[in-house]
Amino acid sequence: MSFRFIWILLFLFIQLGLWLYWISQTKGYFSPLLSRSMDKTLTKYLDRSKIAMKSNIMILGTLLLTIAASGPQIGTRVRPIERKGVDLVIALDTSTSMDAEDVTPSRLAKSKLEVGRLIRNLKGDRVAIIVFAGTSHLYLPLTTDYEAALLFLNEIDSRMIPTQGTVLSTAMNTALDSFSDETDKFKVMMLISDGEDHDDQAVNLASKASEKGLMINTVGVGSRNGSLIPEKDKDNQKIGYKRDKEGKLITTTLNESILKEIATAGKGSYFWFSNSADSHKEIAAAIENMEKKTISTHEFSEYEDRYQLIAISSLFCFFIGFVIPTRKKLKI
């Protein structure tokens, strides 16, 4: 047995103390405040035993009401709790072109910001993170620990994958390998990139992945006008801009066409991270509207509230106390 508001039980001791004090002071009289002559007069018209009974019943009602107010809980109730959601794999391009600053503060930083907002809006979905450039790596396996996911996300930079160049298909293969079951539904991939691809297998692979139940959404990052690629030193400080073998500055542009083709083949949607749009809201809404699977089920045990019967007993005592007559029957 437990009490929801155990501190209320302190009033029981106060009430009992006042009751004992009253008994010790009255010593068989109506009240210590009355004179003996007044007490004798009242005795002619009032029944002392009925008054005592009435008082005791009212005191009992007050004690029961205090116990009911403390929220007594007796026994336990077991009920199942289900967590539903989808398995979301976020594949984030970490090639050097993602350091371009046509999106503030950079393509990669903007992507991390929007993904972080998306993760905070998830409700029961499992999330995994893949980083890729020329190769890919499962950076964070599927988890519902969103705080851990945010910590891992903050550590991502463009130097994580030593093999540079962008190969979108390698991220898709890693995403397919990250799922532990063969469920045909509830698997979603979010491919975030500027669309530069050094391989022509991405669209075909997206079509095959959709047949295995993996929906592929793509997110383009960057501007259509393009931007220069900053070159950084070991301390991650900008020292200039990348140039080709002929010494010309390299300009990287957002390739939306390939990303839209992948989304179409993967039976997903295309989104765009730009300076003015909060695309994470659109992605979160799309995930929220998807059919969910039961990710985990466990039983939750809690005490049953049992104040109702005690409260009714208290009201019954008050009712009886009010209706008990205290006048003596007059003798004719």
C-alpha positions in Angstrom: 0.0 0.0 0.0 1.2 3.5 -0.8 -0.1 7.1 -0.8 0.0 9.5 -3.7 0.2 12.5 -1.3 1.6 11.1 1.8 2.3 14.5 3.4 -1.5 14.9 3.9 -1.4 12.2 6.5 0.3 14.6 8.9 -3.1 16.2 9.4 -4.3 12.9 11.0 -1.9 13.5 13.9 -3.1 17.1 14.2 -6.7 16.1 14.3 -6.1 13.3 16.8 -4.2 15.7 19.0 -7.0 18.3 18.9 -9.5 15.5 19.7 -7.6 14.3 22.7 -7.2 17.8 24.0 -10.9 18.5 23.6 -11.7 15.3 25.6 -9.3 16.2 28.4 -10.8 19.7 28.7 -14.5 18.9 28.6 -14.4 16.1 31.3 -18.0 15.0 30.6 -19.3 18.5 30.0 -20.6 20.0 26.7 -17.7 22.4 26.4 -15.0 23.8 28.6 -16.1 27.3 27.5 -19.5 27.0 29.2 -20.3 27.7 32.8 -21.5 24.9 35.0 -25.0 26.5 35.3 -25.3 26.8 31.5 -24.1 23.2 31.1 -26.8 22.1 33.7 -29.5 24.0 31.7 -28.5 22.4 28.4 -28.6 19.0 30.0 -32.3 19.4 30.6 -33.0 19.6 26.8 -30.1 17.8 25.1 -29.0 14.1 25.2 -25.4 14.0 26.2 -24.8 10.5 24.9 -26.2 11.3 21.5 -24.1 14.5 21.3 -21.0 12.3 22.1 -22.0 9.8 19.4 -22.6 12.6 16.9 -19.2 14.2 17.6 -17.4 10.8 17.3 -19.0 10.1 14.0 -18.2 13.5 12.6 -14.6 13.1 13.8 -14.4 9.7 12.1 -15.7 11.3 8.9 -13.0 13.9 9.0 -10.3 11.3 9.6 -11.6 9.2 6.6 -11.7 12.3 4.4 -8.1 13.1 5.2 -7.0 9.6 4.3 -9.0 9.8 1.1 -7.3 13.1 0.2 -3.9 11.5 0.7 -4.6 9.2 -2.3 -4.3 5.7 -1.0 -3.2 3.1 -3.6 -3.6 -0.6 -3.0 -2.7 -3.4 -5.3 -1.2 -3.1 -8.8 -2.6 -2.8 -12.3 -0.5 -4.2 -15.2 -1.1 -2.8 -18.7 0.9 -3.2 -21.9 2.7 -0.3 -23.5 3.5 -0.3 -27.2 6.0 1.9 -29.0 5.3 2.3 -32.7 7.4 3.9 -35.4 9.4 3.4 -38.5 13.1 2.6 -39.0 14.7 5.7 -40.4 18.3 5.6 -41.8 19.8 9.0 -42.4 22.7 8.9 -45.0 24.7 12.1 -44.8 27.2 13.1 -47.5 30.5 14.2 -46.0 32.5 14.8 -49.1 34.5 18.0 -49.3 31.9 19.6 -51.6 29.6 19.7 -48.6 31.8 22.4 -47.1 30.6 24.8 -49.8 29.1 27.9 -48.3 26.2 28.6 -50.7 24.0 27.5 -47.8 24.8 29.2 -44.5 27.0 28.4 -42.7 27.8 25.5 -45.0 26.0 22.6 -46.8 27.2 20.1 -44.2 26.5 22.4 -41.2 23.0 23.2 -42.5 22.3 19.5 -43.0 23.4 18.7 -39.5 21.1 21.5 -38.1 18.1 20.3 -40.0 18.7 16.6 -39.2 19.1 17.5 -35.5 15.7 19.3 -35.6 14.2 16.2 -37.3 15.5 13.8 -34.7 14.1 16.0 -31.9 10.6 15.7 -33.5 10.7 11.9 -33.9 8.2 10.0 -31.7 9.1 6.4 -31.1 10.9 5.9 -34.5 14.3 4.2 -34.6 17.0 6.2 -36.3 20.4 5.3 -37.7 23.1 7.5 -39.3 25.4 6.6 -42.2 28.2 8.9 -43.3 29.5 8.5 -46.9 31.7 10.0 -49.5 33.8 7.7 -51.8 32.9 4.9 -49.3 30.3 4.6 -46.6 30.2 3.7 -42.9 27.4 2.9 -40.5 28.1 5.6 -38.0 25.2 4.9 -35.6 23.1 1.7 -35.7 19.3 1.8 -35.3 18.4 3.3 -31.9 15.6 5.2 -30.1 18.2 7.0 -28.0 17.8 10.4 -29.6 20.2 12.1 -27.2 23.0 9.7 -28.3 22.0 10.3 -32.0 22.4 14.1 -31.5 25.8 13.6 -29.9 27.0 11.4 -32.8 25.5 13.9 -35.3 27.4 16.9 -33.8 30.8 15.1 -34.4 30.3 14.6 -38.1 32.7 16.5 -40.4 33.9 16.4 -44.0 37.1 14.5 -43.0 35.5 11.4 -41.5 35.7 9.4 -44.8 39.3 9.4 -46.1 38.2 8.3 -49.6 36.8 11.4 -51.2 34.4 11.7 -54.1 30.7 11.0 -53.8 29.3 7.5 -54.5 25.6 7.5 -53.6 25.1 3.8 -54.3 27.5 2.8 -51.5 25.3 4.6 -48.9 22.2 2.7 -50.2 24.0 -0.6 -49.8 25.0 0.2 -46.3 21.4 1.3 -45.5 20.1 -2.1 -46.7 22.6 -3.9 -44.6 21.6 -1.9 -41.5 18.2 -3.4 -41.2 18.0 -6.5 -39.0 14.8 -8.0 -40.4 13.1 -8.5 -43.7 9.9 -6.6 -43.0 8.5 -5.2 -46.2 7.3 -2.0 -44.6 8.4 0.7 -42.2 11.9 1.1 -43.6 12.9 4.6 -44.7 16.1 6.1 -45.9 16.9 9.8 -46.1 19.7 10.5 -48.5 21.2 14.0 -47.9 23.7 15.2 -50.6 24.5 17.9 -53.0 23.9 15.4 -55.8 27.5 15.0 -57.1 27.8 11.3 -58.0 30.9 9.5 -59.3 28.9 6.3 -60.0 25.9 5.6 -62.3 24.4 2.8 -60.2 22.4 4.9 -57.8 19.0 5.0 -59.7 19.0 1.3 -60.4 20.0 0.4 -56.9 17.2 2.7 -55.5 14.7 0.8 -57.7 15.9 -2.6 -56.3 15.9 -1.3 -52.8 12.3 -0.2 -53.1 11.3 -3.7 -54.1 12.8 -4.9 -50.8 10.6 -2.5 -48.9 13.1 0.4 -48.4 11.6 3.8 -49.2 14.3 6.3 -50.3 13.7 10.0 -49.8 16.4 12.4 -51.0 17.4 15.8 -49.8 19.3 18.3 -51.9 21.7 20.7 -50.1 23.1 23.8 -51.8 22.1 26.4 -54.4 21.4 26.0 -58.0 24.1 28.7 -58.8 26.8 26.7 -57.1 29.7 27.8 -54.9 33.4 27.4 -54.4 34.8 24.7 -52.1 36.8 25.9 -49.2 40.1 24.3 -48.5 41.0 23.8 -44.8 44.1 23.1 -42.8 44.5 20.5 -40.0 42.9 22.9 -37.5 39.8 23.1 -39.8 40.6 26.7 -40.7 39.9 28.0 -44.2 43.1 28.7 -46.1 41.7 29.2 -49.6 39.6 27.4 -52.2 40.1 24.1 -54.0 41.5 24.2 -57.5 41.8 21.6 -60.3 45.0 20.4 -61.8 45.1 23.4 -64.1 44.9 25.8 -61.2 41.3 26.8 -61.9 38.8 27.3 -59.0 36.4 24.4 -58.6 32.7 25.3 -58.5 30.2 22.8 -57.1 26.5 23.0 -57.9 23.4 21.2 -56.6 22.5 18.4 -58.9 18.8 18.1 -58.3 18.0 15.9 -61.3 19.9 12.8 -60.0 18.4 13.2 -56.5 14.9 13.4 -57.9 15.4 10.4 -60.1 16.6 8.4 -57.0 13.6 9.5 -55.0 11.2 8.5 -57.8 12.9 5.1 -58.2 12.9 4.6 -54.4 9.2 5.5 -54.2 10.0 8.4 -52.0 10.0 12.2 -52.2 12.6 14.9 -52.9 13.2 17.7 -50.4 15.5 20.7 -50.4 17.6 22.2 -47.6 18.0 25.9 -48.4 18.7 29.0 -46.4 15.0 30.0 -46.2 13.2 26.6 -45.9 12.8 24.4 -42.8 12.5 21.2 -44.8 12.8 19.1 -41.7 9.2 20.0 -40.9 8.1 18.5 -44.2 10.1 15.3 -43.7 8.8 15.0 -40.1 5.2 15.3 -41.3 5.8 12.7 -44.0 7.3 10.2 -41.5 4.5 10.9 -39.0 1.8 10.1 -41.6 3.5 6.8 -42.5 2.1 3.4 -41.3 3.9 2.5 -38.1 5.1 -0.8 -36.8 5.3 -2.0 -33.2 9.0 -1.5 -32.3 8.8 -2.6 -28.7 6.2 -3.8 -26.2 6.5 -4.0 -22.4 4.2 -4.2 -19.5 3.8 -1.2 -17.1 2.8 -1.9 -13.5 1.2 0.8 -11.4 -0.8 1.1 -8.1 -4.6 1.3 -8.3 -6.2 4.4 -6.7 -8.5 3.3 -3.9 -9.7 6.6 -2.4 -13.2 6.3 -3.7 -14.6 3.9 -1.1 -12.9 5.8 1.7 -14.3 9.2 0.5 -17.8 7.7 0.2 -17.5 6.3 3.8 -16.5 9.8 4.9 -19.5 11.4 3.3 -21.7 8.8 4.9 -20.3 9.6 8.3 -21.0 13.3 7.8 -24.6 12.5 6.7 -25.3 10.3 9.8 -23.7 12.9 12.0 -26.0 15.6 10.7 -29.2 13.7 11.0 -28.7 12.2 14.5 -31.1 14.1 16.8 -29.6 15.5 20.0 -32.8 16.7 21.8 -34.2 14.7 24.6 -37.7 13.3 24.2 -40.1 15.3 26.3 -42.1 13.4 28.8 -45.8 14.1 28.8 
